[in-house]
Amino acid sequence: MPPACAKACPTGAIVFGSRDYVLAVARERAGILAERGEKKFTIYGENISGGPGVIYLLPDSPEVYGFPEKPKAPPAVNFVNVFSNSFVSLIAAFLIAIGAYVSFKKED
């Protein structure tokens, strides 16, 4: 269910939905801008790893609006990427195995 701000927006500038849906709307509107001869627009958030919670269709470069030109992935994505590293995964598996051995070792 879309939030009240998206329902009440008279210009349709606020779009609510899945990331794919919002990106499709942004690309459609970017196409309209391109047809009008606009060249500086940016779909901000389109190529960010993990995707931000918000997609912006900016009529100028991100820096004009206070956004970094090359944003970093959200912390949760960085956290997941750290644990997908094979070395870290091997160490974690080793520590789990040691913990299991110590927990289930019978007392002599």
C-alpha positions as CSV (number, residue, x, y, z in Angstrom):
1,M,0.0,0.0,0.0
2,P,1.6,3.3,-1.0
3,P,2.1,5.9,1.7
4,A,-0.1,9.0,1.9
5,C,2.6,11.3,0.5
6,A,2.7,9.2,-2.7
7,K,-1.1,9.2,-3.0
8,A,-1.4,12.9,-2.3
9,C,1.4,14.1,-4.6
10,P,-0.4,16.1,-7.3
11,T,2.5,15.9,-9.8
12,G,3.1,12.2,-9.4
13,A,6.7,12.9,-8.5
14,I,6.7,10.5,-5.6
15,V,6.5,6.9,-6.7
16,F,6.2,4.0,-4.3
17,G,6.8,0.3,-5.2
18,S,9.4,-2.3,-5.8
19,R,12.9,-1.3,-6.8
20,D,12.3,-2.6,-10.3
21,Y,9.0,-0.7,-10.7
22,V,10.5,2.6,-9.4
23,L,13.5,2.2,-11.7
24,A,11.2,1.5,-14.7
25,V,9.3,4.7,-13.9
26,A,12.5,6.7,-13.5
27,R,13.8,5.4,-16.9
28,E,10.6,6.2,-18.6
29,R,10.7,9.8,-17.2
30,A,14.4,10.0,-18.1
31,G,13.4,9.1,-21.7
32,I,10.9,12.0,-21.7
33,L,13.7,14.3,-20.5
34,A,16.0,13.1,-23.3
35,E,13.3,13.6,-25.9
36,R,13.0,17.2,-24.7
37,G,16.7,17.7,-25.2
38,E,17.8,17.5,-21.5
39,K,21.3,16.1,-21.2
40,K,22.4,16.5,-17.6
41,F,19.8,14.3,-15.7
42,T,20.9,11.4,-13.5
43,I,19.0,8.4,-12.2
44,Y,20.6,8.5,-8.8
45,G,20.7,5.2,-6.9
46,E,20.3,3.0,-10.1
47,N,23.9,1.5,-9.9
48,I,24.5,1.4,-6.2
49,S,25.3,-2.0,-4.9
50,G,22.4,-3.3,-2.9
51,G,20.4,-0.2,-3.9
52,P,19.4,2.6,-1.7
53,G,15.9,2.9,-0.3
54,V,15.2,5.8,-2.6
55,I,15.8,6.5,-6.3
56,Y,16.0,10.1,-7.5
57,L,15.7,11.4,-11.1
58,L,17.9,14.5,-10.8
59,P,17.9,17.2,-13.4
60,D,21.6,17.8,-12.8
61,S,24.6,16.1,-11.4
62,P,24.3,14.6,-7.9
63,E,26.8,17.1,-6.4
64,V,24.5,20.0,-7.1
65,Y,22.0,18.3,-4.6
66,G,24.6,17.4,-2.0
67,F,24.8,13.7,-3.0
68,P,28.2,12.1,-3.5
69,E,29.0,11.4,-7.2
70,K,30.0,7.8,-6.4
71,P,28.1,6.7,-3.3
72,K,29.1,3.8,-1.2
73,A,27.0,0.7,-0.6
74,P,24.7,0.8,2.5
75,P,26.4,-0.6,5.6
76,A,24.3,-3.8,5.6
77,V,25.5,-4.6,2.1
78,N,29.1,-4.0,3.1
79,F,28.6,-6.3,6.2
80,V,27.3,-9.1,3.9
81,N,30.2,-8.6,1.5
82,V,32.8,-8.9,4.2
83,F,31.4,-12.3,5.2
84,S,31.2,-13.5,1.6
85,N,35.0,-13.2,1.5
86,S,36.2,-16.8,1.4
87,F,39.1,-16.3,3.9
88,V,36.7,-14.9,6.5
89,S,34.3,-17.7,5.8
90,L,37.0,-20.3,6.3
91,I,38.0,-18.7,9.6
92,A,34.4,-18.6,10.8
93,A,33.9,-22.3,9.8
94,F,37.1,-23.2,11.7
95,L,36.0,-21.4,14.8
96,I,32.6,-23.0,14.7
97,A,34.2,-26.4,14.4
98,I,36.4,-25.8,17.4
99,G,33.4,-24.5,19.4
100,A,31.4,-27.7,18.4
101,Y,34.4,-29.9,19.4
102,V,34.8,-28.3,22.7
103,S,31.1,-28.3,23.4
104,F,30.6,-32.0,22.6
105,K,33.9,-33.3,23.9
106,K,33.3,-35.9,26.6
107,E,35.0,-35.5,29.9
108,D,37.5,-38.2,30.6
